[in-house]
Amino acid sequence: MQEKVSWKSAEELPSQPELPDPFLRPDGKRIRDRREWSTLRRHWLAQVLCYEYGELPPQPRGVETQQTEQTELGDISAQRTELRLRILTPVPIEMRLTLFRPRRRGKLPVVVNGDLCWGELKPEIVQEVIRRGYALAVFDRTQVAPDSAERKGIYEAYPDYEGGRLSAWAWAYHRVVDYLQTQPDIDAKRIAITGHSRGGKTVLLAGATDERIALTAPNNSGCGGAGCYRHQGPNSETIKNILDVFPYWFHPRFQQFVGRVDRLPFDQHIVKALVAPRALVSTEALGDLWANPEGTQMTYLAAREVYRFLKAEERIGIWFREGEHAHTLADWQAMLDFADWHLLGKPPARAFNQLAFPNLKPIYSWRAP
């Protein structure tokens, strides 16, 4: 059950220049036992949704699918199925869903990507996912809610809904998970999700709010994603920058923290911690300064304390590459290596704890109990 927050204005909230302590209960005492985390996690989730993203839309009555096309891909030994996914909200919503299945026996792990709004995935990426033995589900998140201030889609189904687009898009990922869990050839315990940029912000929130997701993998997600509000690297995007252009991605309450980030009760390390102890890896580009690679390392280190507390330190990772803002084949390969490790039990050939900024000093003084 979702905890409700009696929200306060920024002026009423305490100033916290450091990254807030994720182990601190509302009564001011720190938890000491791992069994206390689930209760504290519900508190943090309520805070994050209240002040930043807005609550997710209500659970629908269900989902239905209609197959529109099926093709055999002999060159990669896979089957491509085009589906129309119908979400049974008060005003039903339809999304295009493309499902690639490798020709293999047994239940398939699956990777879900909601970035179809930017075009089809490159063939080499599809081939890499299939070669590894994963199914691949690709959909267009903007068919649930447009990437604009226009209140279409989910906002027509629920006219009083106040959540931002990131919450609506995260909910769309959950509806794809609903469908995948009904498929007899899909392994419901090995579902990974990934997305790029604003899609990466969406993925982090989707993973934080749905414990059916085994691996969460945002790519170059920056401000509102894996980045950090309290630590801004050179030329990185701030709360003011993002809300000046995309205020509709967030709940209106988030606006009050422009210029007052120290009053924000959490930072993005808390959002990452909501995924724990499930697997989480962020893939980052060192040349993508706007996405704040320094701040992403900061939230990784801070969230790792929660993973350490839960005896799951290996399940959080970070990986940096040279280059700019893109979701490249190299990013996908790194994510799949992490998935092979944590979903299939194959030790990786690369490390997922190497820091691009080894001299970056933490802006928090707490540690795991």
N, C-alpha and C positions, 0 to 999 in steps of 0.2 A: 504494500500500500504506500502511495506517495505521501511523504510528510509535507504538511502545509507550513508556509512561512508567513509570519506576521512581519511584513517587510518594513524596513526603515529607510529613510532618506540617507543620502551620502553624508549629510551634516550630522546625523545621529549615530553613524557608524564610527568605530574607533579608527585612528590612523595606524596603519601597519606598513611601514616602509619595507620591512623584510617580507619574503614570501611567507604567507600564513602557515602555521604549524598544522599539518593534516591530522595529527594525533590528538589535537586539543578538542575536548568535548565542549558543548555549549555552556556547561557549568564551570568551565575554566580548568578542569582537571584533565590530565593526559591519560589516554588508555594505556594499559600495560599488557593486556591479554589479547591474543589474536581473535578470540571469540567476540570481542567487543567491536571489531571493525565493521561488521555488517550493520549494526545500529548506527554507528558514526557515518558510515557510507551513505545511508539514507538521508542523514542530516545534510551532508555535503551536496548530494544530488539535488535536494530541494533548494539549497542556496544557489547553486549554479543555474538551475532552471528559472528561479525567481528573478535573479538580478541580470542574467546575461542573455539566455536564449529564449526564455518562455517555455512553459510546459508543452509537451508533445500533444498532438491531437488525440482524441479519444480512440480507444480500440474499436475497429470496425466489426461488423457482424461476421465478416469473413472475406475471403478472396475467391474469385473464380477465374479460370483461364480458358481461352479459346485458341487452338492452334491455327495459325494462318498459313504456315509454310514449313516444309521440312526438306533438308538437303543433305546428301551424303558428301562429305569432304574426304575423298579418297587419298589426297596427297598428304593429309595429316591423320588419317584413320580416325575420323570424328564425325559426329552428326550435328548439324546446325538446325535448331528449331526456332521458328519465329512464333511468338505468343502475344496475345492481348490479355493483359492482367487487369481484371475488373475488381476494384476495391469497393466493398459493399458498405459505403457510408450513406448518410441520408440523401445526398445527391451523389450517385456512384461516380467514381473516378477511374479512368482507364489509362494504362501505361503500356508502352511497347516494351517487351522483354525478349531478348535474344539469349538462347541457351545453347552452349557448345558442350557436347559430351564426348569424351574420348571413348574409343571402342575397347573397353577393358572390363574384366569381370569384377564383381564385387561392388560394394558401395563406394561412391566417389566423393572425395573431399571437393569442396567448391569454393571458388573465389567470386565475389560479387562486386561489381563496379557500376556506379550510377552516373557515369560521365558520358553516356551516349548522346547527350545534348550537344556535345562538342564534336560529334562525328564518330564513325566506326573506329574501333581499335585497329592499330596497324597489324597486318597479317603476321609479322614476326612475333608480336606479343601474344596473339592468340595461339600461335604455334608453340611458343615456349610454355604457356600454361598447359596446353594439351599434352605436350611431350612429358611434362612432369607428372601427368596422371590426374590432373584436376579438371573438374567441370568448370565452366566459366559462364556466369550469368551477368549480362550487361543490360542496363535499363536507363531510361531518361527521367531523372529525378524532377525535371522542370515540368513534367506532365502532371505532377501532384501539386506543385505550386510554381508559378512563373518566377523567373529571376528578375523581378521588377516589383514596384510597389502596387501593381494591380492585384486586387483581391479575387483571384480566380482559383479554380481547383478546390483545394481543401477549404479555402475561405468561403466558398459557395456552399460547401457541405456543412460547415459550421460557421455561420456568419458572425458569431461572437468570439471566435477564436482569436487570441492575441499573440500567440507564439510567432517568432520570426521564421524566415525561410529556412534557416539551418535546422530548426526543430522539425519543420514540415518535411524537409528532405531526409532527415534522419528517420522519421516515421516511415517514409517511403522505402528505405532500406529494410526496415522491419517487416513491411508487407511482402517484400520479396523473400525474406526468410520464412514468413508464414507459408508461402507457396512451396519453397524448396523442402520444407519439413514434411510435405505430403508426398514427395517423390520417392518411390521405393529404391531407386538406384543412387540416391544422394545420402551421404553420411551426415546426418543432422548434428552430430557432435564435432564435425570438422568444417565449420563454415568460417571463411575469412572474408573480410570486406576491405576494399581499398578505394581511394579516390584522390584526385589532384586539386591543389589550390583550394577554391571554395568547396570543391568536392571532398578534399582532405579534411577541411573543417567539419563538414557534414559527417564524415566517417568517424572522426574522433567522438563526436556527440552520439552517433548511432551505437558505437561500441560501448560507450559509457552508460547507455540507457537500456541495453538489451543483453542479458547474460546468456542468451543462446548463442551469441557470436563468440567463436573461439579465438579468433585473431583479428585485431584491428590494426590497419596499416595506412595511416595518412601520409601523403606525399606533398612536400613543399606547402604545408598548410598555414604556417605563419600566424598572423594576428587573428584571434578567434579560434585557432586550431592548436597546433603543438608549440607555438611561440610563447613568449612571455610578455606580460604587460609591464611588469616592474623592471625588467632588464631589456633595454632597447639597444641593439647593436647599431653599427653605422648604417644610416639611411633605411632603417627598418620602419615598418608601418605601425602607427600608434592607434589607440582607440579613436582619437579625433579624426585621423586620416580615414579610417574605415567607415565611421559613422557619417562623415561628410558625404560619402559616395553611396554607401550601402546600408543605410539605417534600417531598412526592412529585413535585413538578415537576422536581426537581434530583437529582443523585447525592448519596448520603449524605455523601460527603467534603466537600461544600460547607459543611456545618454548622460545620466547624472555623474558618471565617473570620468567624463572628459576633463582632463586637468586635475583629477582627484583620484588617480589610480591607487594611491595608498589607502583609500577608504573602501576599495573593493574587498569584500570579505574573503576572497580566495584569489588564486591566479590559476593559470592553465595546468600547473602541476597537479592541482586537485582534480581537474577533469581527467587527466591521465590516470590518476590514482583510482578513479571510479571504475576503470577497466580491470584493475587488479582483483584476483591473481591471474586472470586470463591473459593471453599473450598480446603484446603491444609492441610494434616497431614503427618508428618514423624514419622515412627516407628523405634526405635533404641535399640541396645543392649549395655549395659554398659561394657561388656567384649570385645566388638569389638573395641579395641583401634585404630586399623588401620583406621577405618571409622570415627574417630575423634568425639566421642559423645559430648565432650566439645564444639568443634567448631560448631556442629550442633545446640546445644542450643544457641550459640552466634548468628547464622544466623536467628534462629527462633525469638529471641527477637528483632533483628533489623528489620526483615521483618514485625513483628507484629506492628511496628510503622506505616507502610503503611496501613495495614489492619485497624488499629485504625483511621487513617486519612480518610479512605473510609467508616467508620462506619460499619465495618465488622469484628471486632476483634475476635468474637467467631468462625469465619470460618477458622482460622489458629490454628493448634494444634500440639503438640508433645507428644510422649508417649515413655517411657523408660521401659525396662525389664532387668532382670539379664540374663546373658548368652552370647553366642558367635555369630559369623557371620552366620546367617541363616534366612530363611523366615518361621517362625514357625506358627503353628496354633494360638498361642497366638497373634502374630503380625496381622494375618488375622482377628482375632476376634476384636482386637482393631480398626483396620481400618474399619471393618463393623459397629462397634458401632458408629464411627464418621460418616459413610455414613448414617446409620439409622437416626442420628440426623439431618444432613444437607440435605439429599435427601428425607427422609421420614417423618421428623418432630417428631421423637421419642427422647425425652430427654435421654442422656446417663447416665449410672450408674457410670461411671468413669470420672475423670477429664482429660482434655487434655491440661492443662496449668501448670502442676506440674514440677518443675525444678529438675533435678538430681544433679545439681551443683549450689545450691542457693548462694554460696559465689563468684561465678565467676563474675568478674568485666567487664562491657561492654568496648569494645575497640572503642567506638564511643561516641561523646559528643552531637550530634544532637538528636532532638526528632520530633515527628509529629507536624506540624504547628497547 
